[in-house]
Structure formats: structure tokens, C-alpha cells
Amino acid sequence: MAHSKQTPRSRGQSRPPGRTKIVEALKSLLGEKEFTAITTADIAQTAGVTEALIYKYFSDKRDLLHQLLAEYLDYFVTRAELDVKGIKGAVHKLRRLIWSHINMYAGNRVFARILLLEVRNYREYFNSDAYQMVKRYSSFLESIVEEGIAEGVIRDDIPIPVIRQLIIGGIEHICLPAVIFNRDIDPDAPADQLCDLILDGISTRQP
């Protein structure tokens, strides 16, 4: 199955060539097998470096995974922030954000698998740079909800974190079966359905 390849941006920072090779090697291997089946020897061989070099830049294999995820998330969050620029109205922004979120999972299956399947059962993830990027995205989403409340189009009797959890949780549950079973995701219909369910529920407009 072919998926479009979206590359995480590097924040304009130069990276040591060896580190870049190691990160790219893990990314390539994750396109072929589960993280638990990948060894540091596999990564070193794919990168064309020694295993010792891996430990120069990363404390262990999971630290490497978290740093790869942080690069993906940096790209994803920056892209999401740009996607809603110029859009008027919080509800329209949320619709665009929901579509962009689903489309990111559809377009980059390695990113989706890392975030949805590989990291959340490990405490170290919640102390990682990757998790800080997730928190940045959550704050950005909540700021749009706050904008909608100020506009009078989103209800103010529902806690903002609950709305954020409904949106992100809904997106993830819609996409998760496709990610697990490596099926294609068409973002259009799921985004429309999720928007209709959630945005109608939080809207101040009466039926």
C-alpha cells in the first residue's frame, strides 16, 4: 500500500550527519516492521554506522524513537498552525484542524504508528520533547475553542479540556483501526462526520 511521504522539518538546525543517518534508518525500518522487532544492530547496519555511534546521540533505542517522534510532531504542529491561518471563525478553524489531523495520519503511517501505538505505555515518553510538542498542540486546539467561546458560537458550559479530549480522542479512534491493520484512510468523510457530531454538540446554535 502506498502512502505519501511527509518529512518532519528540522527547525532549521544543522544535525550531525551520523545522527541524521541513524534517525532516517529507524524511520525506514519502522516502515517495514514493528519497533520491538528492530534492534540497534539493525539500525546501525541500515544507517551504515557503528552501534556505538547510536549511543553517542541517544541514551537507548526508545530515546531514539522519542526524538524521531519529536521531529515528526514539530512538523505536524507547525503545519497545523499554518493550516488555520487566514481562516475566519473558530468553528471553521476547528473543521480545518480536524481534517488536517486525520490527513496527517493518512499521509504518514510511520508517524501515526509511533504516536498511537508505540509510545504511550512507557513513562519515559511523558518526560520527552515529543510529549512537550503534544502539549503545544493541545494548547493550540484549546485556544481555538476559547476563541469560539469568545465569539459566542461555542458553549461555555463544557470544560475546554473536555472538548479538546473529545476532538483528539475522536480523531484517534476513527484512525486507529486503519493504522493497526495498515488500511488506507480517506480524511474527507471521517472529518465531516466527526465535525458534525462534535461541533454540533458544542455549538451554541439551537436545533
N, C-alpha and C positions, 0 to 999 in steps of 0.2 A: 504494500500500500504506500502510495507516495503522499508525503506531506510537505508543504512549502517550508523552507528553512529560513527562520528569522534568527538573526545573530545578536546576542547581547552586546550592548555598547560597552566601551571600556572607560567611560568618563574622561576620555582624552588623556589618560595616564599611560605612560610607557610601561610595559611589563617586561621583565627579563625573558629572553627567548625560551629558556628552558621551562620556566613556569607556564608560559603560553602553550608550549607543546604538551605539557602534562595535562592542562585543563582541556585542551582540544582532544587529547587522547581519551580522557574519560567521557567527554561528550560523545565521541564517536562510538565508544564501546557501549554506552547506555542506549544507543540506537539499535544494538544487536542483542543485548542480554540484560538480565536483572542486575542491580547494583551488588547484591550479595554474591553473585556468581563471578564478579570481577575481582581479580587480585591485583596487588601492587605490581607484581611481575607482569601481568597483562598490560597495565597502564604504562610501565616503563618500556616494554617491548614496542607497544604501539607508538609511543612518543619518541622512541629512539634515544632514550636516556637511561641512566642507571637508577636503580631503586633508591639509592642514597640521595639522589637529587630531589626525589619526591619529598623526602623528609627534611630537606633544606627549606622548602617553601610551605610545607603543610605538616601539621602535627601527626596526622594519620589520614587514612583513606576517607573517613567521614568528614574531616575538616576540609579536604579537597572537594567533596560533594557540596558542602555548605557554601564554599567560596564560589563554586560554579553556579549554584543557585542564586547567590547574591548578584552575580553579574547578569544572569537572566532577569532577575527582579528589577535591577536598576534599569535595564532596557524597557521592561514591561511597564513599570510605574511611570517612567518618563514619557513613554508613548501614550499611556492612558491620560496623563495630564495634558499632553498636547492635543489629544483627540477631542477634548471638550472645549478647547479654546475657541472663542468666537461663537459658541452656541449660546443662545439666549434662553433662559428659563431653566430652573433646576430639574424639572421633570424631563425635559429634552436631554439635558446633560446625563441624567441617570440612564435613560434609554440608550444613549450612545455608549456610556461606560459599560453597561451590561453586555451589549453586543461586542464591544472591544475585548472584554474579559473572555467571553466564550470563544471569540475568534482567535485569541492568543493561544488558548488550549488546543484549538483545532489546528493551528498553523505550526505549533512546535510541541510535538508529543514528548520529547525528552524533558522539556521544561515541565509539562503537565505531570508526567510520571514522578519527577523528583518532588514537586511540591505536594501532590495529592497522595502519593503512595510511599515515598521513601524516607521522609524526614520527621514526621510529627510524632512518631513513637519514641523519639530519643530526646532526652532532656537537653543535650548539648545544643540542639537546634535553637532552643529558646534563648540562648545566650549568644547567638551568631549574628553576623552582619545581615544575613539573609532575613532573619526574623525582624530586624530593625526596618528592613525595606517593606516587609509585610505590614508593619505598624504604620509606616509612612503612607502606604496605600489606603489602609483603613481610615486614617485621619483625613485623607483627601476625600474619600467617599462620604465620611461624616460631614465634612464642610459643605458638600453639595446638598446634603439633607438639611443642614442648618439654613442654607440659602433658601431652600424651598419653604421651610417654616417661616422665614422672614418675609417671603413673598406671599404667604398665606395660602399656598397651594398644597402643602404637606401638613398633615395633622401634627399638633404639638402635644398630644396626649399619649404618644407612643415614645418610649425612650429611644434616643438616637442610636445607641449601640444595638438595640434590638432590631431596628430597621437595617442597620449595616449587616448584622448577622443573618437576617433573612435573605438579603440580596446575595451576599457571598456564599452562604450555605446553599441557597437555591441553585446558583451557578454550578457549584461543585457537585451537587447531587445529580444535576442534569448531565454533566460531562463525565462523571466518574465511570459509569459502565463502559462508555466508549474508550476511555483511557485504559481501563483494566483489560478489555478484550481487543484493543487496538483496532477499533472501528472508526470510520470517518465521522466527523462532526460537521454538520451544516449549521452555522451560527444563526441563520436568519429566523427559522421557525422557533427554535427554543428561546431565543432572545425575545421575540414577540410575545410568546406565551408567558414567559416569566414576568415580563414588563406588565402585561395585562393583569396578572394575578396580584403582584406585589404593589405596583404603582396605583392601581385602583383601590387597593386596601388602605394605603397610606394617604390617599388624596383627600382633600377637604371637600371635594365636589360630592354632592349627594346624587344617588341614582335617580 
